Amino acid sequence: QRPAPRSAAAAAAYGAPATTELRCRCLQPVRGLHPKNIQSVAVTAPGPHCHQTEVVATLKDGREACLDPEAPMVQRVLQRML
């Protein structure tokens, strides 16, 4: 298991949300994550804070990961969970 990232840049490298400020949280979303590791999913629509749809998954171990909303696996997860 990897240690938790210590900075926003390191967090982005792992697909984790970068911040809660008024800007995009998901800088480098991941395309795949095993669905059985996902506890819940939150979708943020585009708005003044960010031009893209953001999908943030809360994992069963408590970490958060940004998912690519265009990835087929992510679309299947969204259909099941929402």
C-alpha positions in Angstrom: 0.0 0.0 0.0 1.3 3.4 -0.9 1.8 6.2 1.6 -0.6 9.1 1.4 0.5 11.9 -0.8 1.9 15.0 1.1 1.1 17.7 -1.4 -1.7 18.6 -3.9 0.6 17.8 -6.8 1.4 14.4 -5.4 -2.3 13.8 -4.6 -3.2 14.6 -8.3 -0.6 12.1 -9.4 -2.6 9.4 -7.6 -5.9 10.6 -9.0 -7.0 12.1 -5.6 -9.0 15.4 -5.4 -6.6 18.3 -5.2 -8.6 20.8 -3.1 -12.0 22.1 -2.1 -11.4 25.6 -3.5 -13.3 27.1 -6.4 -11.3 25.4 -9.1 -11.2 21.9 -10.6 -10.5 19.2 -8.0 -9.6 16.5 -10.4 -6.4 17.4 -12.2 -5.4 13.9 -13.4 -8.4 11.5 -13.1 -7.8 7.8 -13.3 -9.5 5.7 -16.0 -9.8 2.5 -14.0 -10.5 1.5 -10.5 -11.9 -1.8 -9.4 -15.6 -1.3 -8.6 -15.6 -3.4 -5.4 -13.1 -0.9 -3.9 -15.6 2.0 -4.3 -17.9 2.9 -1.4 -19.6 5.9 -2.9 -19.4 8.3 -5.9 -20.1 12.0 -6.1 -20.5 13.8 -9.4 -20.0 17.5 -9.7 -21.4 19.2 -12.9 -19.4 21.8 -14.8 -19.8 25.3 -13.4 -18.0 28.5 -12.7 -15.4 26.6 -10.6 -14.5 24.1 -13.3 -15.4 23.5 -16.9 -15.5 19.7 -16.7 -17.7 17.1 -15.0 -15.8 15.7 -12.0 -16.4 12.2 -10.6 -14.9 11.6 -7.1 -15.1 8.1 -5.7 -14.8 7.5 -2.0 -12.9 4.2 -1.5 -13.7 1.6 1.2 -10.4 2.5 2.9 -11.5 6.1 3.2 -9.3 7.6 0.5 -10.8 9.6 -2.4 -9.9 9.2 -6.1 -10.9 11.2 -9.1 -12.3 9.1 -12.0 -12.4 10.0 -15.7 -16.2 10.4 -16.5 -15.5 9.4 -20.1 -14.0 6.0 -19.3 -16.4 3.1 -20.0 -15.7 1.5 -16.6 -16.5 4.7 -14.8 -19.8 5.1 -16.8 -20.8 1.5 -15.7 -20.0 2.3 -12.1 -22.1 5.5 -12.3 -25.1 3.5 -13.8 -24.9 1.1 -10.9 -24.4 3.5 -8.0 -26.5 6.5 -9.0 
